[in-house]
Amino acid sequence: ASFLENHSLTSEIRIWSHHFDTGAYVTLANNNGRAAGLGLAIPDTMVNDHYFYISGYDGHKGLDTSGFGPLTHGKWYNNGFKGAVLPTTNVTKAMADTFFSEALRYIAAE
């Protein structure tokens, strides 16, 4: 919730039972029609660890991440899931904050 507050975003905390992840969905205020989904997911076929994720949307379409620059922590995926992922093992709060903040900048860019 502090990430949302720090970036002037609002969302109820959600649980997506079909993926068993917890997170938020926010509409971005820059009027470009973009939104972001972010949260914490359990290990699955994509990552064999609990992981943080963030993905961008233009309407209901996932944003192509292939042109996004590298992240200090975590990495972009563009095949199937279109977003950034950061496994939680040995991750500090500061690392997670950097991950979400950097990724959000790419997602919100016009």
PEKALIN-V440594 format. One line per field, one symbol per residue. ss: DSSP state (2 for helix, 1 for strand, 0 for the rest). psi: psi as a letter, one per 30 degrees, with the letter a starting at -180 (. if undefined). burial: 1 if it has 9 or more other ideal C-beta (glycine too) atoms within 8 Angstrom, else 0. A space follows every 50 residues. Layout:
# PEKALIN-V440594
ss: ???
psi: ???
burial: ???
This chain:
# PEKALIN-V440594
ss: 02222200000001110000111111100000011111111000000000 11111111001100000000000011100000111110000022222222 2222222200
psi: eeeeefghlkkkkljjfffhlkalkkkkfggggllkklakllkafekhlk kklkklkjbgkkkkgfgkllkekalkkgjckjakkjkfkgkleeeeeeee eeeeeeefk.
burial: 00110000101001010000101101010000011111111000001001 11111110000110100000101101100011111111001000111111 1111011100
